[in-house]
């Protein structure tokens, strides 16, 4: 599984992933009126939310890669709070935040996905721009898991 590989590459055992409660995830979905993508749900319920170290950002910078780092995965309560509070600073209504980079920008899913899938989008709060960065959570996390180390 890609999230497991990401966790083994970019975290340290002293800070294991934070477990995700299925009921809390379902409550967040209900609160936002969305269904998270199935691959995301399965991954975080199985693996938890990893805590990446600075090694990921160091590798991206050292290899001059054009990919945003992920520094924080949001727990279900933070998903709801962040998605709602960021509407005031330009986060489009259809995007649901699930992670952030080291500069505070957001990785999001589209809340308008009737088939239970969603691309991963990157919301740059400075530019107010939204870019699709991967066709799915699995593709996104797998790309990060494959990045070269320093």
Phi and psi in radians as a Rosetta constraint file:
Dihedral C 1 N 2 CA 2 C 2 CIRCULARHARMONIC -1.124 0.35
Dihedral N 2 CA 2 C 2 N 3 CIRCULARHARMONIC -0.717 0.35
Dihedral C 2 N 3 CA 3 C 3 CIRCULARHARMONIC -1.165 0.35
Dihedral N 3 CA 3 C 3 N 4 CIRCULARHARMONIC -0.595 0.35
Dihedral C 3 N 4 CA 4 C 4 CIRCULARHARMONIC -1.119 0.35
Dihedral N 4 CA 4 C 4 N 5 CIRCULARHARMONIC -0.744 0.35
Dihedral C 4 N 5 CA 5 C 5 CIRCULARHARMONIC -1.125 0.35
Dihedral N 5 CA 5 C 5 N 6 CIRCULARHARMONIC -0.775 0.35
Dihedral C 5 N 6 CA 6 C 6 CIRCULARHARMONIC -0.977 0.35
Dihedral N 6 CA 6 C 6 N 7 CIRCULARHARMONIC -0.831 0.35
Dihedral C 6 N 7 CA 7 C 7 CIRCULARHARMONIC -1.059 0.35
Dihedral N 7 CA 7 C 7 N 8 CIRCULARHARMONIC -0.741 0.35
Dihedral C 7 N 8 CA 8 C 8 CIRCULARHARMONIC -1.204 0.35
Dihedral N 8 CA 8 C 8 N 9 CIRCULARHARMONIC -0.500 0.35
Dihedral C 8 N 9 CA 9 C 9 CIRCULARHARMONIC -1.478 0.35
Dihedral N 9 CA 9 C 9 N 10 CIRCULARHARMONIC -0.676 0.35
Dihedral C 9 N 10 CA 10 C 10 CIRCULARHARMONIC -2.103 0.35
Dihedral N 10 CA 10 C 10 N 11 CIRCULARHARMONIC 0.228 0.35
Dihedral C 10 N 11 CA 11 C 11 CIRCULARHARMONIC -2.253 0.35
Dihedral N 11 CA 11 C 11 N 12 CIRCULARHARMONIC 3.035 0.35
Dihedral C 11 N 12 CA 12 C 12 CIRCULARHARMONIC -2.122 0.35
Dihedral N 12 CA 12 C 12 N 13 CIRCULARHARMONIC 2.584 0.35
Dihedral C 12 N 13 CA 13 C 13 CIRCULARHARMONIC -1.013 0.35
Dihedral N 13 CA 13 C 13 N 14 CIRCULARHARMONIC -0.489 0.35
Dihedral C 13 N 14 CA 14 C 14 CIRCULARHARMONIC -1.140 0.35
Dihedral N 14 CA 14 C 14 N 15 CIRCULARHARMONIC -0.330 0.35
Dihedral C 14 N 15 CA 15 C 15 CIRCULARHARMONIC -2.202 0.35
Dihedral N 15 CA 15 C 15 N 16 CIRCULARHARMONIC 1.311 0.35
Dihedral C 15 N 16 CA 16 C 16 CIRCULARHARMONIC -1.163 0.35
Dihedral N 16 CA 16 C 16 N 17 CIRCULARHARMONIC 2.817 0.35
Dihedral C 16 N 17 CA 17 C 17 CIRCULARHARMONIC -0.998 0.35
Dihedral N 17 CA 17 C 17 N 18 CIRCULARHARMONIC 2.547 0.35
Dihedral C 17 N 18 CA 18 C 18 CIRCULARHARMONIC -1.404 0.35
Dihedral N 18 CA 18 C 18 N 19 CIRCULARHARMONIC 2.164 0.35
Dihedral C 18 N 19 CA 19 C 19 CIRCULARHARMONIC -1.056 0.35
Dihedral N 19 CA 19 C 19 N 20 CIRCULARHARMONIC 2.593 0.35
Dihedral C 19 N 20 CA 20 C 20 CIRCULARHARMONIC -1.986 0.35
Dihedral N 20 CA 20 C 20 N 21 CIRCULARHARMONIC 2.247 0.35
Dihedral C 20 N 21 CA 21 C 21 CIRCULARHARMONIC -1.475 0.35
Dihedral N 21 CA 21 C 21 N 22 CIRCULARHARMONIC 2.257 0.35
Dihedral C 21 N 22 CA 22 C 22 CIRCULARHARMONIC -1.045 0.35
Dihedral N 22 CA 22 C 22 N 23 CIRCULARHARMONIC -0.635 0.35
Dihedral C 22 N 23 CA 23 C 23 CIRCULARHARMONIC -1.198 0.35
Dihedral N 23 CA 23 C 23 N 24 CIRCULARHARMONIC -0.671 0.35
Dihedral C 23 N 24 CA 24 C 24 CIRCULARHARMONIC -1.151 0.35
Dihedral N 24 CA 24 C 24 N 25 CIRCULARHARMONIC -0.681 0.35
Dihedral C 24 N 25 CA 25 C 25 CIRCULARHARMONIC -1.143 0.35
Dihedral N 25 CA 25 C 25 N 26 CIRCULARHARMONIC -0.760 0.35
Dihedral C 25 N 26 CA 26 C 26 CIRCULARHARMONIC -1.114 0.35
Dihedral N 26 CA 26 C 26 N 27 CIRCULARHARMONIC -0.671 0.35
Dihedral C 26 N 27 CA 27 C 27 CIRCULARHARMONIC -1.119 0.35
Dihedral N 27 CA 27 C 27 N 28 CIRCULARHARMONIC -0.699 0.35
Dihedral C 27 N 28 CA 28 C 28 CIRCULARHARMONIC -1.105 0.35
Dihedral N 28 CA 28 C 28 N 29 CIRCULARHARMONIC -0.735 0.35
Dihedral C 28 N 29 CA 29 C 29 CIRCULARHARMONIC -1.066 0.35
Dihedral N 29 CA 29 C 29 N 30 CIRCULARHARMONIC -0.809 0.35
Dihedral C 29 N 30 CA 30 C 30 CIRCULARHARMONIC -1.085 0.35
Dihedral N 30 CA 30 C 30 N 31 CIRCULARHARMONIC -0.772 0.35
Dihedral C 30 N 31 CA 31 C 31 CIRCULARHARMONIC -1.065 0.35
Dihedral N 31 CA 31 C 31 N 32 CIRCULARHARMONIC -0.652 0.35
Dihedral C 31 N 32 CA 32 C 32 CIRCULARHARMONIC -1.602 0.35
Dihedral N 32 CA 32 C 32 N 33 CIRCULARHARMONIC -0.205 0.35
Dihedral C 32 N 33 CA 33 C 33 CIRCULARHARMONIC 1.234 0.35
Dihedral N 33 CA 33 C 33 N 34 CIRCULARHARMONIC 0.619 0.35
Dihedral C 33 N 34 CA 34 C 34 CIRCULARHARMONIC -2.355 0.35
Dihedral N 34 CA 34 C 34 N 35 CIRCULARHARMONIC 3.000 0.35
Dihedral C 34 N 35 CA 35 C 35 CIRCULARHARMONIC -2.157 0.35
Dihedral N 35 CA 35 C 35 N 36 CIRCULARHARMONIC 2.149 0.35
Dihedral C 35 N 36 CA 36 C 36 CIRCULARHARMONIC -1.158 0.35
Dihedral N 36 CA 36 C 36 N 37 CIRCULARHARMONIC 2.650 0.35
Dihedral C 36 N 37 CA 37 C 37 CIRCULARHARMONIC -0.986 0.35
Dihedral N 37 CA 37 C 37 N 38 CIRCULARHARMONIC 2.470 0.35
Dihedral C 37 N 38 CA 38 C 38 CIRCULARHARMONIC -1.013 0.35
Dihedral N 38 CA 38 C 38 N 39 CIRCULARHARMONIC -0.702 0.35
Dihedral C 38 N 39 CA 39 C 39 CIRCULARHARMONIC -1.155 0.35
Dihedral N 39 CA 39 C 39 N 40 CIRCULARHARMONIC -0.607 0.35
Dihedral C 39 N 40 CA 40 C 40 CIRCULARHARMONIC -1.166 0.35
Dihedral N 40 CA 40 C 40 N 41 CIRCULARHARMONIC -0.855 0.35
Dihedral C 40 N 41 CA 41 C 41 CIRCULARHARMONIC -0.965 0.35
Dihedral N 41 CA 41 C 41 N 42 CIRCULARHARMONIC -0.898 0.35
Dihedral C 41 N 42 CA 42 C 42 CIRCULARHARMONIC -1.052 0.35
Dihedral N 42 CA 42 C 42 N 43 CIRCULARHARMONIC -0.784 0.35
Dihedral C 42 N 43 CA 43 C 43 CIRCULARHARMONIC -1.113 0.35
Dihedral N 43 CA 43 C 43 N 44 CIRCULARHARMONIC -0.866 0.35
Dihedral C 43 N 44 CA 44 C 44 CIRCULARHARMONIC -1.299 0.35
Dihedral N 44 CA 44 C 44 N 45 CIRCULARHARMONIC -0.521 0.35
Dihedral C 44 N 45 CA 45 C 45 CIRCULARHARMONIC -1.237 0.35
Dihedral N 45 CA 45 C 45 N 46 CIRCULARHARMONIC -0.556 0.35
Dihedral C 45 N 46 CA 46 C 46 CIRCULARHARMONIC -1.424 0.35
Dihedral N 46 CA 46 C 46 N 47 CIRCULARHARMONIC -0.773 0.35
Dihedral C 46 N 47 CA 47 C 47 CIRCULARHARMONIC -1.778 0.35
Dihedral N 47 CA 47 C 47 N 48 CIRCULARHARMONIC -0.444 0.35
Dihedral C 47 N 48 CA 48 C 48 CIRCULARHARMONIC 1.540 0.35
Dihedral N 48 CA 48 C 48 N 49 CIRCULARHARMONIC -3.036 0.35
Dihedral C 48 N 49 CA 49 C 49 CIRCULARHARMONIC -1.774 0.35
Dihedral N 49 CA 49 C 49 N 50 CIRCULARHARMONIC 1.968 0.35
Dihedral C 49 N 50 CA 50 C 50 CIRCULARHARMONIC -1.260 0.35
Dihedral N 50 CA 50 C 50 N 51 CIRCULARHARMONIC 2.789 0.35
Dihedral C 50 N 51 CA 51 C 51 CIRCULARHARMONIC -2.058 0.35
Dihedral N 51 CA 51 C 51 N 52 CIRCULARHARMONIC 1.528 0.35
Dihedral C 51 N 52 CA 52 C 52 CIRCULARHARMONIC -1.084 0.35
Dihedral N 52 CA 52 C 52 N 53 CIRCULARHARMONIC 2.559 0.35
Dihedral C 52 N 53 CA 53 C 53 CIRCULARHARMONIC -1.611 0.35
Dihedral N 53 CA 53 C 53 N 54 CIRCULARHARMONIC 3.064 0.35
Dihedral C 53 N 54 CA 54 C 54 CIRCULARHARMONIC -1.143 0.35
Dihedral N 54 CA 54 C 54 N 55 CIRCULARHARMONIC -0.247 0.35
Dihedral C 54 N 55 CA 55 C 55 CIRCULARHARMONIC -1.030 0.35
Dihedral N 55 CA 55 C 55 N 56 CIRCULARHARMONIC -0.603 0.35
Dihedral C 55 N 56 CA 56 C 56 CIRCULARHARMONIC -1.111 0.35
Dihedral N 56 CA 56 C 56 N 57 CIRCULARHARMONIC -0.880 0.35
Dihedral C 56 N 57 CA 57 C 57 CIRCULARHARMONIC -1.095 0.35
Dihedral N 57 CA 57 C 57 N 58 CIRCULARHARMONIC -0.736 0.35
Dihedral C 57 N 58 CA 58 C 58 CIRCULARHARMONIC -0.996 0.35
Dihedral N 58 CA 58 C 58 N 59 CIRCULARHARMONIC -0.745 0.35
Dihedral C 58 N 59 CA 59 C 59 CIRCULARHARMONIC -1.156 0.35
Dihedral N 59 CA 59 C 59 N 60 CIRCULARHARMONIC -0.719 0.35
Dihedral C 59 N 60 CA 60 C 60 CIRCULARHARMONIC -1.088 0.35
Dihedral N 60 CA 60 C 60 N 61 CIRCULARHARMONIC -0.790 0.35
Dihedral C 60 N 61 CA 61 C 61 CIRCULARHARMONIC -1.186 0.35
Dihedral N 61 CA 61 C 61 N 62 CIRCULARHARMONIC -0.836 0.35
Dihedral C 61 N 62 CA 62 C 62 CIRCULARHARMONIC -1.044 0.35
Dihedral N 62 CA 62 C 62 N 63 CIRCULARHARMONIC -0.668 0.35
Dihedral C 62 N 63 CA 63 C 63 CIRCULARHARMONIC -1.635 0.35
Dihedral N 63 CA 63 C 63 N 64 CIRCULARHARMONIC 0.077 0.35
Dihedral C 63 N 64 CA 64 C 64 CIRCULARHARMONIC 0.909 0.35
Dihedral N 64 CA 64 C 64 N 65 CIRCULARHARMONIC 0.868 0.35
Dihedral C 64 N 65 CA 65 C 65 CIRCULARHARMONIC -1.542 0.35
Dihedral N 65 CA 65 C 65 N 66 CIRCULARHARMONIC 2.558 0.35
Dihedral C 65 N 66 CA 66 C 66 CIRCULARHARMONIC -1.703 0.35
Dihedral N 66 CA 66 C 66 N 67 CIRCULARHARMONIC 1.089 0.35
Dihedral C 66 N 67 CA 67 C 67 CIRCULARHARMONIC -2.425 0.35
Dihedral N 67 CA 67 C 67 N 68 CIRCULARHARMONIC 2.476 0.35
Dihedral C 67 N 68 CA 68 C 68 CIRCULARHARMONIC -1.443 0.35
Dihedral N 68 CA 68 C 68 N 69 CIRCULARHARMONIC 2.454 0.35
Dihedral C 68 N 69 CA 69 C 69 CIRCULARHARMONIC -1.340 0.35
Dihedral N 69 CA 69 C 69 N 70 CIRCULARHARMONIC 2.755 0.35
Dihedral C 69 N 70 CA 70 C 70 CIRCULARHARMONIC -1.952 0.35
Dihedral N 70 CA 70 C 70 N 71 CIRCULARHARMONIC 2.220 0.35
Dihedral C 70 N 71 CA 71 C 71 CIRCULARHARMONIC -1.980 0.35
Dihedral N 71 CA 71 C 71 N 72 CIRCULARHARMONIC -0.327 0.35
Dihedral C 71 N 72 CA 72 C 72 CIRCULARHARMONIC -2.618 0.35
Dihedral N 72 CA 72 C 72 N 73 CIRCULARHARMONIC 2.263 0.35
Dihedral C 72 N 73 CA 73 C 73 CIRCULARHARMONIC -1.726 0.35
Dihedral N 73 CA 73 C 73 N 74 CIRCULARHARMONIC 2.267 0.35
Dihedral C 73 N 74 CA 74 C 74 CIRCULARHARMONIC -1.430 0.35
Dihedral N 74 CA 74 C 74 N 75 CIRCULARHARMONIC 2.373 0.35
Dihedral C 74 N 75 CA 75 C 75 CIRCULARHARMONIC -1.300 0.35
Dihedral N 75 CA 75 C 75 N 76 CIRCULARHARMONIC 2.906 0.35
Dihedral C 75 N 76 CA 76 C 76 CIRCULARHARMONIC -0.945 0.35
Dihedral N 76 CA 76 C 76 N 77 CIRCULARHARMONIC -0.728 0.35
Dihedral C 76 N 77 CA 77 C 77 CIRCULARHARMONIC -1.115 0.35
Dihedral N 77 CA 77 C 77 N 78 CIRCULARHARMONIC -0.749 0.35
Dihedral C 77 N 78 CA 78 C 78 CIRCULARHARMONIC -1.192 0.35
Dihedral N 78 CA 78 C 78 N 79 CIRCULARHARMONIC -0.535 0.35
Dihedral C 78 N 79 CA 79 C 79 CIRCULARHARMONIC -1.026 0.35
Dihedral N 79 CA 79 C 79 N 80 CIRCULARHARMONIC -0.836 0.35
Dihedral C 79 N 80 CA 80 C 80 CIRCULARHARMONIC -1.146 0.35
Dihedral N 80 CA 80 C 80 N 81 CIRCULARHARMONIC -0.890 0.35
Dihedral C 80 N 81 CA 81 C 81 CIRCULARHARMONIC -1.077 0.35
Dihedral N 81 CA 81 C 81 N 82 CIRCULARHARMONIC -0.796 0.35
Dihedral C 81 N 82 CA 82 C 82 CIRCULARHARMONIC -1.169 0.35
Dihedral N 82 CA 82 C 82 N 83 CIRCULARHARMONIC -0.808 0.35
Dihedral C 82 N 83 CA 83 C 83 CIRCULARHARMONIC -1.029 0.35
Dihedral N 83 CA 83 C 83 N 84 CIRCULARHARMONIC -0.719 0.35
Dihedral C 83 N 84 CA 84 C 84 CIRCULARHARMONIC -1.301 0.35
Dihedral N 84 CA 84 C 84 N 85 CIRCULARHARMONIC -0.807 0.35
Dihedral C 84 N 85 CA 85 C 85 CIRCULARHARMONIC -1.217 0.35
Dihedral N 85 CA 85 C 85 N 86 CIRCULARHARMONIC -0.505 0.35
Dihedral C 85 N 86 CA 86 C 86 CIRCULARHARMONIC -1.365 0.35
Dihedral N 86 CA 86 C 86 N 87 CIRCULARHARMONIC -0.164 0.35
Dihedral C 86 N 87 CA 87 C 87 CIRCULARHARMONIC -1.008 0.35
Dihedral N 87 CA 87 C 87 N 88 CIRCULARHARMONIC -0.644 0.35
Dihedral C 87 N 88 CA 88 C 88 CIRCULARHARMONIC -1.160 0.35
Dihedral N 88 CA 88 C 88 N 89 CIRCULARHARMONIC -0.367 0.35
Dihedral C 88 N 89 CA 89 C 89 CIRCULARHARMONIC -1.938 0.35
Dihedral N 89 CA 89 C 89 N 90 CIRCULARHARMONIC 0.353 0.35
Dihedral C 89 N 90 CA 90 C 90 CIRCULARHARMONIC 1.923 0.35
Dihedral N 90 CA 90 C 90 N 91 CIRCULARHARMONIC -0.045 0.35
Dihedral C 90 N 91 CA 91 C 91 CIRCULARHARMONIC -1.128 0.35
Dihedral N 91 CA 91 C 91 N 92 CIRCULARHARMONIC 2.120 0.35
Dihedral C 91 N 92 CA 92 C 92 CIRCULARHARMONIC -1.010 0.35
Dihedral N 92 CA 92 C 92 N 93 CIRCULARHARMONIC 2.540 0.35
Dihedral C 92 N 93 CA 93 C 93 CIRCULARHARMONIC -1.004 0.35
Dihedral N 93 CA 93 C 93 N 94 CIRCULARHARMONIC -0.499 0.35
Dihedral C 93 N 94 CA 94 C 94 CIRCULARHARMONIC -1.482 0.35
Dihedral N 94 CA 94 C 94 N 95 CIRCULARHARMONIC -0.081 0.35
Dihedral C 94 N 95 CA 95 C 95 CIRCULARHARMONIC -1.707 0.35
Dihedral N 95 CA 95 C 95 N 96 CIRCULARHARMONIC 2.456 0.35
Dihedral C 95 N 96 CA 96 C 96 CIRCULARHARMONIC -2.082 0.35
Dihedral N 96 CA 96 C 96 N 97 CIRCULARHARMONIC 2.010 0.35
Dihedral C 96 N 97 CA 97 C 97 CIRCULARHARMONIC -1.264 0.35
Dihedral N 97 CA 97 C 97 N 98 CIRCULARHARMONIC 2.417 0.35
Dihedral C 97 N 98 CA 98 C 98 CIRCULARHARMONIC -2.309 0.35
Dihedral N 98 CA 98 C 98 N 99 CIRCULARHARMONIC -0.169 0.35
Dihedral C 98 N 99 CA 99 C 99 CIRCULARHARMONIC -2.814 0.35
Dihedral N 99 CA 99 C 99 N 100 CIRCULARHARMONIC 2.903 0.35
Dihedral C 99 N 100 CA 100 C 100 CIRCULARHARMONIC -2.401 0.35
Dihedral N 100 CA 100 C 100 N 101 CIRCULARHARMONIC 2.801 0.35
Dihedral C 100 N 101 CA 101 C 101 CIRCULARHARMONIC -1.669 0.35
Dihedral N 101 CA 101 C 101 N 102 CIRCULARHARMONIC -3.093 0.35
Dihedral C 101 N 102 CA 102 C 102 CIRCULARHARMONIC -1.231 0.35
Dihedral N 102 CA 102 C 102 N 103 CIRCULARHARMONIC -0.211 0.35
Dihedral C 102 N 103 CA 103 C 103 CIRCULARHARMONIC -1.763 0.35
Dihedral N 103 CA 103 C 103 N 104 CIRCULARHARMONIC 0.052 0.35
Dihedral C 103 N 104 CA 104 C 104 CIRCULARHARMONIC 1.563 0.35
Dihedral N 104 CA 104 C 104 N 105 CIRCULARHARMONIC 0.082 0.35
Dihedral C 104 N 105 CA 105 C 105 CIRCULARHARMONIC -1.296 0.35
Dihedral N 105 CA 105 C 105 N 106 CIRCULARHARMONIC 2.828 0.35
Dihedral C 105 N 106 CA 106 C 106 CIRCULARHARMONIC -1.990 0.35
Dihedral N 106 CA 106 C 106 N 107 CIRCULARHARMONIC 2.512 0.35
Dihedral C 106 N 107 CA 107 C 107 CIRCULARHARMONIC -1.742 0.35
Dihedral N 107 CA 107 C 107 N 108 CIRCULARHARMONIC 2.348 0.35
Dihedral C 107 N 108 CA 108 C 108 CIRCULARHARMONIC -2.418 0.35
Dihedral N 108 CA 108 C 108 N 109 CIRCULARHARMONIC 2.805 0.35
Dihedral C 108 N 109 CA 109 C 109 CIRCULARHARMONIC -1.903 0.35
Dihedral N 109 CA 109 C 109 N 110 CIRCULARHARMONIC 2.774 0.35
Dihedral C 109 N 110 CA 110 C 110 CIRCULARHARMONIC -1.463 0.35
Dihedral N 110 CA 110 C 110 N 111 CIRCULARHARMONIC 2.284 0.35
Dihedral C 110 N 111 CA 111 C 111 CIRCULARHARMONIC -1.406 0.35
Dihedral N 111 CA 111 C 111 N 112 CIRCULARHARMONIC -0.039 0.35
Dihedral C 111 N 112 CA 112 C 112 CIRCULARHARMONIC -1.832 0.35
Dihedral N 112 CA 112 C 112 N 113 CIRCULARHARMONIC 0.851 0.35
Dihedral C 112 N 113 CA 113 C 113 CIRCULARHARMONIC -1.990 0.35
Dihedral N 113 CA 113 C 113 N 114 CIRCULARHARMONIC 1.605 0.35
Dihedral C 113 N 114 CA 114 C 114 CIRCULARHARMONIC -1.175 0.35
Dihedral N 114 CA 114 C 114 N 115 CIRCULARHARMONIC -0.356 0.35
Dihedral C 114 N 115 CA 115 C 115 CIRCULARHARMONIC -1.646 0.35
Dihedral N 115 CA 115 C 115 N 116 CIRCULARHARMONIC 0.118 0.35
Dihedral C 115 N 116 CA 116 C 116 CIRCULARHARMONIC 1.389 0.35
Dihedral N 116 CA 116 C 116 N 117 CIRCULARHARMONIC 0.291 0.35
Dihedral C 116 N 117 CA 117 C 117 CIRCULARHARMONIC -2.160 0.35
Dihedral N 117 CA 117 C 117 N 118 CIRCULARHARMONIC 2.816 0.35
Dihedral C 117 N 118 CA 118 C 118 CIRCULARHARMONIC -2.823 0.35
Dihedral N 118 CA 118 C 118 N 119 CIRCULARHARMONIC 2.506 0.35
Dihedral C 118 N 119 CA 119 C 119 CIRCULARHARMONIC -1.209 0.35
Dihedral N 119 CA 119 C 119 N 120 CIRCULARHARMONIC 2.898 0.35
Dihedral C 119 N 120 CA 120 C 120 CIRCULARHARMONIC -1.766 0.35
Dihedral N 120 CA 120 C 120 N 121 CIRCULARHARMONIC 2.278 0.35
Dihedral C 120 N 121 CA 121 C 121 CIRCULARHARMONIC -2.002 0.35
Dihedral N 121 CA 121 C 121 N 122 CIRCULARHARMONIC 2.622 0.35
Dihedral C 121 N 122 CA 122 C 122 CIRCULARHARMONIC -1.991 0.35
Dihedral N 122 CA 122 C 122 N 123 CIRCULARHARMONIC 2.084 0.35
Dihedral C 122 N 123 CA 123 C 123 CIRCULARHARMONIC -1.765 0.35
Dihedral N 123 CA 123 C 123 N 124 CIRCULARHARMONIC 1.992 0.35
Dihedral C 123 N 124 CA 124 C 124 CIRCULARHARMONIC -1.605 0.35
Dihedral N 124 CA 124 C 124 N 125 CIRCULARHARMONIC 1.934 0.35
Dihedral C 124 N 125 CA 125 C 125 CIRCULARHARMONIC -1.229 0.35
Dihedral N 125 CA 125 C 125 N 126 CIRCULARHARMONIC -0.444 0.35
Dihedral C 125 N 126 CA 126 C 126 CIRCULARHARMONIC -1.269 0.35
Dihedral N 126 CA 126 C 126 N 127 CIRCULARHARMONIC -0.752 0.35
Dihedral C 126 N 127 CA 127 C 127 CIRCULARHARMONIC -1.511 0.35
Dihedral N 127 CA 127 C 127 N 128 CIRCULARHARMONIC -0.402 0.35
Dihedral C 127 N 128 CA 128 C 128 CIRCULARHARMONIC 1.269 0.35
Dihedral N 128 CA 128 C 128 N 129 CIRCULARHARMONIC 0.358 0.35
Dihedral C 128 N 129 CA 129 C 129 CIRCULARHARMONIC -1.736 0.35
Dihedral N 129 CA 129 C 129 N 130 CIRCULARHARMONIC 2.717 0.35
Dihedral C 129 N 130 CA 130 C 130 CIRCULARHARMONIC -2.228 0.35
Dihedral N 130 CA 130 C 130 N 131 CIRCULARHARMONIC 2.191 0.35
Dihedral C 130 N 131 CA 131 C 131 CIRCULARHARMONIC -2.241 0.35
Dihedral N 131 CA 131 C 131 N 132 CIRCULARHARMONIC 2.425 0.35
Dihedral C 131 N 132 CA 132 C 132 CIRCULARHARMONIC -1.319 0.35
Dihedral N 132 CA 132 C 132 N 133 CIRCULARHARMONIC 2.222 0.35
Dihedral C 132 N 133 CA 133 C 133 CIRCULARHARMONIC -1.935 0.35
Dihedral N 133 CA 133 C 133 N 134 CIRCULARHARMONIC -0.277 0.35
Dihedral C 133 N 134 CA 134 C 134 CIRCULARHARMONIC -2.843 0.35
Dihedral N 134 CA 134 C 134 N 135 CIRCULARHARMONIC 2.658 0.35
Dihedral C 134 N 135 CA 135 C 135 CIRCULARHARMONIC -1.326 0.35
Dihedral N 135 CA 135 C 135 N 136 CIRCULARHARMONIC -0.203 0.35
Dihedral C 135 N 136 CA 136 C 136 CIRCULARHARMONIC -2.840 0.35
Dihedral N 136 CA 136 C 136 N 137 CIRCULARHARMONIC 2.899 0.35
Dihedral C 136 N 137 CA 137 C 137 CIRCULARHARMONIC -1.054 0.35
Dihedral N 137 CA 137 C 137 N 138 CIRCULARHARMONIC -0.784 0.35
Dihedral C 137 N 138 CA 138 C 138 CIRCULARHARMONIC -1.036 0.35
Dihedral N 138 CA 138 C 138 N 139 CIRCULARHARMONIC -0.792 0.35
Dihedral C 138 N 139 CA 139 C 139 CIRCULARHARMONIC -1.106 0.35
Dihedral N 139 CA 139 C 139 N 140 CIRCULARHARMONIC -0.711 0.35
Dihedral C 139 N 140 CA 140 C 140 CIRCULARHARMONIC -1.130 0.35
Dihedral N 140 CA 140 C 140 N 141 CIRCULARHARMONIC -0.892 0.35
Dihedral C 140 N 141 CA 141 C 141 CIRCULARHARMONIC -1.213 0.35
Dihedral N 141 CA 141 C 141 N 142 CIRCULARHARMONIC -0.562 0.35
Dihedral C 141 N 142 CA 142 C 142 CIRCULARHARMONIC -1.167 0.35
Dihedral N 142 CA 142 C 142 N 143 CIRCULARHARMONIC -0.682 0.35
Dihedral C 142 N 143 CA 143 C 143 CIRCULARHARMONIC -1.057 0.35
Dihedral N 143 CA 143 C 143 N 144 CIRCULARHARMONIC -0.768 0.35
Dihedral C 143 N 144 CA 144 C 144 CIRCULARHARMONIC -1.159 0.35
Dihedral N 144 CA 144 C 144 N 145 CIRCULARHARMONIC -0.646 0.35
Dihedral C 144 N 145 CA 145 C 145 CIRCULARHARMONIC -1.166 0.35
Dihedral N 145 CA 145 C 145 N 146 CIRCULARHARMONIC -0.463 0.35
Dihedral C 145 N 146 CA 146 C 146 CIRCULARHARMONIC -1.565 0.35
Dihedral N 146 CA 146 C 146 N 147 CIRCULARHARMONIC -0.065 0.35
Dihedral C 146 N 147 CA 147 C 147 CIRCULARHARMONIC -1.056 0.35
Dihedral N 147 CA 147 C 147 N 148 CIRCULARHARMONIC 2.552 0.35
Dihedral C 147 N 148 CA 148 C 148 CIRCULARHARMONIC -1.242 0.35
Dihedral N 148 CA 148 C 148 N 149 CIRCULARHARMONIC 2.562 0.35
Dihedral C 148 N 149 CA 149 C 149 CIRCULARHARMONIC -1.451 0.35
Dihedral N 149 CA 149 C 149 N 150 CIRCULARHARMONIC 2.831 0.35
